[in-house]
Amino acid sequence: METFFDANTDGGTVRLKILRPRLDASGSPEFKQQIGALWNDSLVHAEIEMTNVDFIDSSGVGSLLSILRRFPEDTGKVVLKGLKPQVQAVIELLRLHRIFQLEA
């Protein structure tokens, strides 16, 4: 299985750098599996570097939302960094910029 992302944790923060150009239905199950393998209950913040992502579909969006759902209700924060314009357009079209924090 090819690694979907590089990850490290620092206290309550997990930092992910997605390595693949597509976050879509073909990789979503693998992405969620790898997230589950690194997750622990002490995490309260996620930073996801997405500069390599050229394409995202509804399954990819679902993968990002699955990270948010791992936090206790109303406690976790997910920051999406380095979104390419076409990926940011999908996030904004779905109004997820209200849920995720977007950073350049």
C-alpha positions in Angstrom: 0.0 0.0 0.0 1.4 3.4 -1.0 1.4 6.0 1.6 -1.3 8.6 1.0 0.3 11.3 3.2 3.2 12.1 5.5 2.1 12.7 9.0 3.5 13.8 12.3 1.9 14.7 15.6 3.0 17.4 18.0 1.0 17.4 21.3 -2.7 17.7 20.3 -2.0 18.6 16.6 -1.7 16.2 13.7 0.0 17.6 10.6 -0.6 15.8 7.3 0.9 16.4 3.9 -1.1 14.7 1.2 1.3 13.2 -1.4 -1.1 12.2 -4.1 -2.5 14.5 -6.8 -6.1 13.1 -6.4 -8.3 12.9 -3.4 -11.2 11.0 -4.8 -13.2 7.8 -4.7 -10.4 5.6 -5.7 -8.2 6.5 -2.7 -10.8 7.5 -0.1 -11.0 4.1 1.7 -7.2 3.9 1.9 -7.0 7.6 3.1 -9.5 6.8 5.9 -7.7 3.6 6.8 -4.4 5.4 7.2 -6.0 8.2 9.2 -7.5 5.6 11.5 -4.1 4.0 12.0 -2.4 7.2 13.3 -5.3 8.6 15.2 -5.4 9.0 19.0 -7.9 10.6 21.4 -5.4 13.3 22.4 -5.7 15.0 19.0 -7.6 18.3 18.9 -6.3 20.0 15.8 -5.5 18.9 12.3 -3.4 20.8 9.7 -3.6 19.3 6.2 -1.1 20.5 3.6 -2.8 20.1 0.2 -0.4 21.7 -2.3 0.0 18.4 -4.2 -3.8 17.9 -4.6 -5.0 18.8 -8.2 -8.4 17.2 -7.9 -11.0 16.5 -5.2 -14.4 14.9 -5.6 -17.2 14.2 -3.1 -15.5 11.1 -1.7 -12.3 13.2 -1.1 -14.4 15.8 0.6 -15.9 13.0 2.7 -12.4 11.9 3.6 -11.7 15.4 4.9 -15.0 15.5 6.8 -14.2 12.1 8.4 -11.2 13.8 10.1 -13.4 16.4 11.6 -15.9 13.8 12.8 -13.1 12.1 14.8 -12.9 15.0 17.2 -15.3 15.2 20.1 -18.3 17.4 19.0 -17.5 21.1 18.6 -13.9 20.7 19.8 -11.7 19.9 16.9 -10.3 22.3 14.3 -9.2 21.3 10.8 -7.0 23.7 8.7 -6.6 23.1 5.0 -3.4 24.7 3.6 -2.1 25.4 0.2 -5.3 24.7 -1.8 -5.0 25.0 -5.5 -7.8 27.2 -7.1 -9.8 24.3 -8.5 -9.7 22.4 -5.2 -10.6 25.6 -3.2 -13.5 26.2 -5.6 -15.0 22.8 -4.7 -14.6 23.4 -1.0 -16.2 26.9 -1.3 -19.0 25.6 -3.6 -20.0 23.1 -0.9 -19.7 25.9 1.7 -17.1 23.9 3.7 -15.0 27.0 4.1 -17.4 27.6 7.0 -16.3 24.4 8.7 -12.7 24.2 7.7 -10.2 27.0 8.1 -8.5 27.7 4.8 -4.9 29.1 4.7 -2.7 30.0 1.7 
